[in-house]
Structure formats: C-alpha cells, structure tokens
Amino acid sequence: MISNMRIGRKLGSAVAFGGLAMLLVVTSSEAQQGSQTQTAATGIKLTATSANVAHPGDTIKITVSRWSSDEERNAIIGAMNPPPRGGRGRGAAPADRTDPFGTFGGGRGAALPVDPAAVDNPPAAAPAAARGGARGAPRGLPSSRAGEAPAPFDPIASLTEAISKAPTVGYLWTQENLGYSIKYAFRAATADGGERIILITDRRIGAFIQEVWKPVPATNITDYKFTVVEMKLDPKGLGEGKTSLNAKVTVDTAAKTLALENYAATSAIFKNVKK
C-alpha cells in the first residue's frame, strides 16, 4: 500500500515536471519567433549584381539597420516641394503652398490653411541680406539681388541638402573601398505579396570610378550627387533594382515616398537582388 503511494507520487511528479518542461519549450520558441519577427521588421540585408553598366558583374551588399521614420520621410519628401511664396492678394492663400497628401482634410492638392491675422498684419520687411542675400539664402532657393524677382526654386539642390542632413540608417557596398551611407530607407508590401524597397545614398554610386558605373546604353544619364535605388522583390525575396543613375527622381504622392520616374521603362542596374 505504502509502496503504491510512493510510486503514484513519483509518477505525479514526473508528469508535472514534463508539463513544466513542455511549457518552457513552447514559451522559449514563441519568444524566439517574436525576436526574429522584430529583427526582420527593423532592418534587412540584401545582395545583388550590377548590370547594364560599363563594367557589370560587381557584387553589391546592402544592410539596412532600420527604416526611416515618418518624420524623416516627410523631411526628404518636403525638400522636393517649393517653399511658400508671397500671397496673391488680401486674404488669398500664398502661391505654391498646397497640401499634397490631404493632411488637413481639403483633399490632395488643396491649399493649406492660412492664418487670417498673418494676412491682415504681414511681418515687417526683413533686411536685404535676410531676404535673399548670399549669406542667408538656403541652398534650395538661390539668392537674388535686391529689387530682382526671386530665383526659381531648385528642388534637386534642396533635396541634396536634405539628404546630407538625414541620419544614416544603413550602408551599401560595391567593389570600391568606401561604402555608401544610406540616408533614407522605405519599404512597402506589394499586391502580389512581394516588397517595394527604396533607398537613398548620400553620394552617387560610382563616385570614384565613374567609368565603371556608367549606364549602358548611355541615355537619360543624370548628374545627381546622390543615388535613389528602387527595388521590387517577389514573395520569395528575389527581384531587381533600378537607380537614379539613369532615371529622374519624383515624389510618389500615393505611397508618400520619393521614387524613380518612369520605373517600368528604366533599365535595371541591380540584378539578382535577393535577401
């Protein structure tokens, strides 16, 4: 009788211990999966091969440590939009001051709200040096002499400056000794289950070996000091990438990101892109 009770207690202890062990295994597995998901959500590693350039076949390695925040993304996109200029009349909204994403409820392209007090009581005229002098003029808005009309807004100069000020969120490596700092990283899911990834480097790819990275055929070549890379991957993580080496930069208002103009007609500079 006593012997049977001891055996029962041992069996009960064994079952309890086994259940606890199973619970620990499941919990550990779930925690590991959660950690992997979090890691995947904060960055990515990619490899590719150069193509359609003077010397193709270069191995490209990309490491994105994190994706640009909304604030960082807005700063880059906003650099391409002209700054507010003077009003068109008493009570009228200033020219070139629109809301491209419908943030204020007026619809995409609607005029941004204007403070009536600011219209009725405009600020006093600033000194000539502050209005457009060589010392105080921002790079994106070339200076003009007193009495002359303001020089036209230069969105590429403004964008170049914004990119230089952005934090580094990753690196792109080619056969050159120095890597390229990634200043902008955007990712969005596509309808087919793949991904659209857009990166911006602070320097032009091939800056030190321009002849190697010269697009072939040599058409639509740009002179940007930065490089926008737009990649499209399938559900398996495979795809190709195109760059601003041979495509103009534009703002994709629907996706709220910078992108390449006429992506479909541009030749791919990155082939065999994969995670």
C-alpha positions in Angstrom: 0.0 0.0 0.0 2.7 2.5 1.0 4.8 1.3 -1.9 1.9 2.0 -4.3 1.5 5.5 -2.8 5.2 6.3 -3.3 5.0 5.1 -7.0 2.0 7.4 -7.5 3.7 10.4 -6.1 6.8 9.8 -8.3 4.6 9.4 -11.4 2.7 12.6 -10.5 6.0 14.5 -10.0 7.3 13.2 -13.4 4.1 14.3 -15.2 4.2 17.7 -13.5 7.9 18.1 -14.4 7.3 17.1 -18.0 4.4 19.6 -18.4 6.6 22.3 -17.0 9.4 21.5 -19.4 7.0 21.5 -22.3 5.7 24.9 -21.2 9.2 26.3 -21.1 10.0 24.9 -24.6 6.8 26.4 -26.1 7.5 29.8 -24.3 11.1 29.8 -25.4 10.0 29.0 -29.0 7.4 31.8 -29.0 9.9 34.3 -27.6 12.5 33.3 -30.3 9.9 33.7 -33.1 8.9 37.1 -31.7 12.6 38.2 -31.6 13.0 37.0 -35.2 9.9 39.0 -36.3 11.1 42.1 -34.5 14.6 41.8 -36.2 13.0 41.4 -39.6 10.8 44.4 -39.0 13.7 46.7 -38.1 16.1 46.0 -41.0 17.1 43.8 -43.9 20.2 42.5 -45.7 20.3 42.2 -49.5 22.8 41.2 -52.2 22.8 42.0 -55.9 24.9 42.1 -59.0 25.5 45.2 -61.2 24.1 45.1 -64.7 23.6 47.5 -67.7 26.8 49.4 -66.8 30.2 49.8 -68.5 31.7 47.0 -66.2 28.9 44.8 -65.0 29.1 41.9 -62.5 30.1 43.8 -59.4 28.8 42.3 -56.2 26.6 44.7 -54.2 25.9 44.3 -50.5 23.2 46.2 -48.7 22.5 46.4 -45.0 19.5 48.4 -43.7 19.6 48.7 -39.9 16.2 50.4 -39.7 13.6 52.1 -41.9 13.2 55.8 -42.0 10.6 57.2 -39.6 7.6 59.2 -40.8 9.3 62.4 -39.7 12.5 61.6 -41.6 10.5 60.6 -44.7 8.5 63.8 -44.6 11.7 65.9 -44.4 13.0 64.2 -47.6 9.7 64.5 -49.5 9.2 68.1 -48.4 12.5 69.1 -49.8 11.2 68.5 -53.3 8.2 70.9 -52.8 8.7 74.6 -53.3 8.6 76.8 -50.2 5.7 79.2 -49.6 6.0 82.4 -51.6 4.0 85.7 -51.2 0.2 85.8 -51.2 -1.7 86.6 -54.4 -3.9 89.2 -52.7 -5.6 90.2 -49.4 -7.0 87.0 -47.8 -5.7 84.7 -50.6 -3.7 81.6 -49.9 0.1 82.0 -50.7 1.2 80.6 -54.0 2.9 77.2 -54.2 1.5 76.3 -50.7 -0.5 73.2 -51.2 -1.2 70.0 -49.2 -0.1 67.1 -51.5 -1.4 64.4 -49.2 -4.7 65.9 -48.0 -3.4 66.1 -44.4 -5.7 69.0 -43.5 -8.9 67.4 -44.9 -9.1 69.6 -48.0 -8.1 66.9 -50.4 -4.8 66.2 -52.2 -3.6 69.4 -53.8 -5.8 71.8 -51.8 -4.4 75.0 -50.4 -3.0 74.8 -46.9 -4.8 76.7 -44.2 -3.8 80.4 -43.8 -3.8 82.4 -40.6 -6.0 85.5 -41.3 -4.1 87.5 -38.8 -0.9 86.9 -40.7 -2.5 88.1 -44.0 -4.0 91.3 -42.4 -0.9 92.1 -40.5 2.1 90.9 -42.6 5.5 91.0 -40.8 7.8 93.9 -41.3 10.2 93.7 -44.3 13.4 91.9 -43.4 16.9 93.3 -44.1 18.1 92.8 -47.7 20.7 90.2 -46.6 17.9 88.1 -44.9 15.5 88.4 -47.9 17.9 86.9 -50.4 21.4 87.9 -49.7 24.2 85.5 -50.4 24.8 84.8 -46.7 21.2 83.9 -45.6 19.8 82.2 -48.7 19.1 78.4 -48.4 20.7 76.2 -50.9 17.4 75.1 -52.4 16.4 78.7 -53.1 19.2 80.6 -55.0 19.7 84.1 -53.8 18.7 87.2 -55.8 19.8 90.8 -55.7 17.7 93.5 -54.1 14.9 94.6 -56.3 15.0 91.5 -58.5 12.5 88.7 -58.7 13.3 85.6 -56.6 15.4 83.0 -58.4 13.4 79.8 -59.3 13.3 77.1 -56.7 15.7 74.2 -57.3 14.2 71.0 -55.9 17.3 68.9 -56.6 19.6 71.3 -54.7 17.1 71.3 -51.8 16.8 67.5 -51.8 20.6 67.1 -51.9 20.9 69.3 -48.8 18.1 67.4 -47.0 19.8 64.0 -47.8 23.1 65.3 -46.4 21.3 66.2 -43.1 19.4 62.9 -42.7 20.7 60.2 -40.3 22.4 57.1 -41.6 20.2 54.1 -41.5 22.4 51.6 -43.3 25.2 51.0 -45.8 25.6 50.0 -49.5 28.9 48.4 -50.5 30.4 47.9 -54.0 33.9 47.0 -55.2 35.0 50.5 -54.1 37.0 50.7 -50.9 34.5 53.1 -49.3 30.8 52.2 -48.7 27.8 54.5 -49.2 25.8 55.7 -46.3 22.0 55.1 -46.7 20.2 58.2 -45.6 16.6 57.0 -46.5 15.0 53.6 -46.4 11.4 52.9 -47.3 9.6 49.6 -47.6 6.0 48.7 -48.6 4.2 45.5 -49.4 3.0 44.9 -53.0 -0.2 43.4 -54.2 1.5 40.2 -55.2 2.9 39.6 -51.8 6.3 41.0 -52.5 8.1 44.2 -51.4 9.0 47.6 -52.8 12.1 49.0 -51.3 13.5 52.5 -51.9 16.9 53.6 -50.6 18.8 56.8 -51.0 22.6 57.1 -50.6 24.3 60.4 -49.8 26.8 60.0 -52.8 26.4 59.0 -56.4 27.2 55.3 -56.8 30.5 55.1 -58.7 31.6 58.5 -57.5 35.2 57.4 -57.5 35.1 55.0 -60.5 32.5 56.7 -62.8 33.5 54.8 -65.9 32.7 51.5 -64.2 29.2 52.6 -63.3 28.3 54.5 -66.4 24.9 53.2 -67.6 24.7 51.3 -70.9 23.2 52.5 -73.1 24.3 56.0 -72.1 20.8 57.5 -72.2 18.9 59.6 -69.7 22.0 59.8 -67.5 21.5 62.2 -64.6 24.1 64.3 -62.7 22.7 63.9 -59.2 25.2 63.9 -56.3 23.1 61.2 -54.5 21.6 57.9 -55.7 18.0 56.7 -55.4 17.7 52.9 -55.6 14.2 51.4 -56.1 13.9 47.6 -55.9 10.9 45.3 -56.4 11.1 41.8 -54.9 8.7 38.9 -55.4 7.2 36.9 -52.5 10.4 34.8 -52.4 12.6 37.8 -51.9 14.0 37.9 -55.4 14.0 40.8 -57.8 15.8 43.7 -59.4 16.6 47.3 -58.7 16.8 50.5 -60.8 18.6 53.7 -59.9 18.7 57.4 -60.4 21.9 57.0 -62.4 19.7 56.8 -65.5 16.2 57.9 -64.2 14.8 61.1 -62.8 13.6 61.4 -59.2 10.0 62.2 -58.4 7.6 62.2 -55.5 5.1 59.3 -55.3 2.3 61.0 -53.6 0.1 57.9 -53.3 2.9 56.0 -51.4 4.2 59.1 -49.8 7.8 58.5 -50.8 10.5 59.5 -53.2 10.7 57.2 -56.2 12.0 56.9 -59.8 10.2 58.5 -62.7 9.0 56.1 -65.4 10.3 53.0 -63.5 8.9 50.5 -66.0 10.9 51.9 -68.9 14.2 52.2 -67.0 16.9 49.6 -67.4 17.8 47.7 -64.2 21.2 48.5 -62.7 20.9 45.8 -59.9 20.2 42.3 -61.0 19.7 39.1 -58.9 18.6 41.0 -55.9 17.9 38.7 -53.0 17.6 38.6 -49.2 
